């Protein structure tokens, strides 16, 4: 059975960070960056979708926002997978042939 793209794009880590944490808690990007010990540009790039959440940042966000590091890893992985599958489109025919004979 072929896997298909999700019906809609998953929320990006930055969108979740902004909409579900910073806005409700009324925390600025600068305040979060200072609190977790990263440059404000790290947070700004994540929020604007120009940077991935690294393992180090995931752990820092988890401690600061009372979440699990795995939460941030899963959110990042979901958007990474979506982007890869979106760029790939259909699997190459060579992969499909191999799969049918296996």
N, C-alpha and C positions, 0 to 999 in steps of 0.2 A: 504494500500500500504506500503510495506516495504521500509525503508530507506536504502540506500547503502552508502558505503564509497565514499568520493570524488574520482574522477579519479586520482588525484595526491595529494601528501602531501602538505598542505598549508605551506607557508613560516613561519618560526619560528620568534618570536619577535626579537631574537638575530640576525638572518640573515637580517631582515629588518633594524634593528638598524645599523648594520655594513654597509650593501650595499647601503642603501638609505639615510643614515644620516652621519655616521662617515666618510666613504670614500669620498663621494662627498664634504663634508665640510672640509676635511683634519683635522679632530679632532681625537686625540688619545683617547683610553679608559680612560687613566689617566686624560686627560684634561676634559672629560665629567664627570667622577666621581668627580673630584674636584669641577667642576662648579655646580653640583647638590647636593653636600654634602653627597656622599656615598663613601664607600671604593671601590677601584678599583676592588677588587674581586667580588663585586656585579655585576658590568658591565661585567667583564670577564666571570662570570658564566652564565649570560644571553646570551651573545654572543655565548658561547660554548654550549648552550642548557642544562646546568646543573642546572639552576634556572629559576623560573617563574618570571614574572613581577608582583610585588605586587601592590596594590592600591597606596601606598605611592610613589613607584618608577614611576608608570604610571603618577601620577600627576606631579612629578618633571620633567620627560621626556617631558611631554606636555608643560610645561612652558618653558623649555630650548630649545626645538626644534620646537616651534610654531605649535604644533599639539593639538588635543583634548585628554584628558585622555581616553575617550571612544575608540579612535583609538587603543590605547595600550591594553585596556580590550578586544576588539573584536579580535585582533590578537592573544592574549593569549588564549582566549576562543576557537578560531578556532583550534589551535594546540592541546589544551587539549582535545577537543572533538574528533579530529582525532585519537589521541593516545588511548583514551578509546575505541572507536569503533574498532580500529585496534586490540586491545587486546581481546575485547569481541568476535569478529567475528560475527557469526549469533546470533540473539536474542535467548534466551532459548525457547524451545518448550512450556514451561508453559506460557510464556508471549504471545506467538503467539496464543495459545488456548484461553486465556482470551480475547484477542483482537477480535477474531472472534465471541465470544459470546456476547460481549458488544454492 
